[in-house]
């Protein structure tokens, strides 16, 4: 099997797309990856609405701009946005980045992405695992798309409020008998207009992982008899 860690670590969120369509074969693979995601008690609480129609994608982009703009403006007023982008030394560039974010333009890319997939989750009684199940399905789709050479972006902010989620359901023409389903997120897929040159910085494992109990950063030594090399383990598996 291929190195899945390489696919995971090299994936980036793409928001600028070429207008070229995605072949049906690739789209089917992305959806198939979602279908095989882990789910509590095999409940499979998801439904996916694939949107390629330009008019519908425009409506999604407009809704996303308003919803994202409201959210980013709130962050701006609270000071989070200024703190986050303070590292941009050029004041003109920093002001433009902030404007791009709190205007909501950052989330308009559904208009240019050739495929948008609305992700609905069942909120019926007993489906407490739904947010976790859907997150696994979404990540599967993003990784499969990346493995195929496509770019993708997971979007939640613009549909975070119940009001915007209801508007999104209306755009997708979800029937009233599907009232138990809520729009949890949507994904945009397409061919990247340009590849991001550098991956986003990630915290090192030494700042994220503790051993045996919280706060212990030193990996405990295993007894010699318990130590098996990766190569030796592979030999045992083949026997």
RADA-V615699 format. One record per backbone hydrogen bond with DSSP energy under -0.5 kcal/mol. CO is the residue of the C=O (numbers start at 1). NH is the residue of the N-H. If there is no record, write none. Layout:
BEGIN
co,nh
CO,NH
CO,NH
END
This chain:
BEGIN
co,nh
2,4
3,6
3,7
4,8
5,9
6,10
7,11
8,11
12,152
15,17
16,193
16,194
21,23
23,26
23,27
24,28
25,29
26,30
27,31
28,32
29,33
30,34
31,35
32,36
34,37
39,42
40,43
45,122
47,120
48,50
49,51
49,118
50,52
51,116
53,57
54,58
55,59
56,60
57,61
58,62
59,63
60,64
61,65
62,66
63,67
64,68
65,69
66,70
67,71
68,72
69,73
70,74
71,75
72,76
73,77
74,78
75,79
75,80
75,81
76,79
79,83
80,84
81,85
83,86
85,88
87,89
89,91
90,94
91,95
92,96
93,97
94,98
95,99
96,100
97,101
98,102
99,103
100,106
101,104
104,107
105,108
107,110
108,111
109,112
109,113
115,189
116,51
116,118
117,187
118,49
118,120
119,184
119,185
120,47
121,182
124,127
127,130
129,132
129,133
130,134
131,135
132,136
133,137
134,138
135,139
136,140
137,141
138,142
139,143
140,144
141,145
142,146
143,147
144,148
145,148
145,150
146,149
151,190
152,14
153,155
153,188
155,186
156,159
157,160
161,165
162,166
163,167
164,168
165,169
166,170
167,171
168,172
169,174
170,173
175,178
176,179
178,181
180,123
182,121
182,184
185,119
186,155
187,117
188,153
189,115
190,151
190,192
191,18
204,207
205,208
205,209
210,212
211,213
213,216
215,217
216,211
223,226
223,227
224,227
226,228
229,233
230,234
231,235
232,236
233,237
234,238
235,239
236,239
END
